[in-house]
Amino acid sequence: AKGGDRAGSVKQQLSRLFKASLSATVPDEPNIEPLVEVCTAKFGDYQCNNAMGLWSRIKGKSTEFKNPNSVGQAIARNLPPSDIIESTSVAGPGFVNIVLSDKWVAQSIQQMLLSGIGTWAPILSVPKAVVDFSSPNIAKEMHVGHLRSTIIGDTLARMLEFSNVEVLRRNHVGDWGTQFGMLIEHLFDKFPNWEEAGEQAIGDLQEFYKASKRRFDDDSTFMEKAQKAVVRLQGGEARYRDAWKKICEISRKEFDLVYQCLGVHLEEKGESFYNPYIPGVLEELSNKGLIEESDGARVIFIEGHQIPLIVVKRDGGYNYASTDLAALWYRLNIEKANWIIYVTDVGQSQHFDMFFSAARRAGWLPDSNGNLYPKASHVGFGLVLGSDGKRFRTRSSEVVRLVELLDEAKSRSKTELQKRLKENGKIAEWTDEELEKTAEAIGYGAVKYADLKNNRLTNYTFSFDQMLNDKGNTAVYLLYAHARICSIIRKSGRDVEELKKTGNIVLGEPDERILGLHLIKFAEVVEEACTNLLPNILCEYLYNLSEKFTGFYSRCPVVGSAEETSRLLLCEATAVVMRKCFYLLGITPVYKI
Ligand code: ARG
């Protein structure tokens, strides 16, 4: 059920209180949105910032208020009674500072431990989303750009799913380009028995692609044949369809290896899927007067852009944009998605800008870019750079084989882990399988976290040394921090399940309160990461959580102290929230080191 037993984030809960207060304060001004933020000053935990704006709307009209401060006073006074708020104070031009009740914070954490972290999921107003991500091209290389798209898209999907949004995870693979003409003809020429030989015939698909491209560029008879092949394929000729299917299948196997490593699930709906919808969609756009002739092509002119969006090429063929228009139409009308999210490199921003504008002109999307639905968002990301500051390449070859890259992360983390365990004299306690699984979690987790922790729009430098460092803001550091908390709990010898039911959390020391406050911000952080489509917000939260835990643990003794029960529960809550963060980032937690 939407909402369920979720109360929403602290911000949302406070907003409900302030909403009531605002309508009591200014009954003539209905529907004022409460502006509740985390407090920037030390006078409170949160603050409400409505007074100034409200004052400028009512001054002159109201006899009751003489300045913004008096509006703030009234907002504070009119708050309905609640367990959440300990006290309020009004500062300067009417900021209402809120101090949360320690007791309420403690109870919220305890309730979460009892009912599960699902009760801390934010409440989003969108029921259904498409996340279009990964989306490599058949027979071409799946490069680090696609890796970024896979990692970022998966995280966004996970965060939305956690927030009870129905998510359609779509792999929009490039399986319908003109490149298939040359691939198929090359296959027919070089491997007449391709049906039996199949996979072996094509062998290395990328080499095969290059070879057919060379012929296409050098040999005009071949080029002509290849162009005719596209028509025959698109006309549905059986031999051509079969060859096309074979090539797609081989590519798909390659892609799946990467998805398996990363634990990413996607549903393939490639470009070819939308092909039958293109004529109808273009007819609709044409009837709406959007499509014009230009230079032999059919195009849509977009305000603010020099060149138009080409939707039918001069040779009558469709392109990337025609497919995307049909796919958007399908997602809106057939799949009835409210939010359609595209994860690609920023290099494609112009394409998305233009075709979103076309969709707005067609009336498919609402005019403003704000928070109206249905909504389409392009999630752009920067380049992956090597340590030389240039586009990332591996030593061995021109292209980066993604599976090899992930393997290297894993084997490096295994070496490090073994070294560490030998130093600690713990290596004997580990089975081979445990070692393998842990190395995998750390290695793949490191690759993902290094990508996600930066604002996605910036370029990032791929460095094994950096991402596998066990100090600083890395997955290794965070995974170890989590394992350490688990071991504190284990070593206490207490039964946490029992403690959850019988014990109480008390936030006595400042460090305990700081940790508790950070824990209960989890929901609003996920909400913010979702609404802004920025996974780095969650990474930052996770890193800060482990810092706050360190502060707490270094100053508040746990095992053997008078506060042992309460503090063990705080340890457990930290571990639970960290694990959920890992899960949302697609990282597998480890429990021992
Ligand atoms: N195949 C494209 C590429 O490799 C990405 C497709 C993104 N999705 C979309 N609907 N355009 O660049």
Residues whose N, C-alpha, C, O or C-beta is under 5 A from the ligand:
A	BS01	LIG	D132 S135 P136 N137 H172 G174 T344
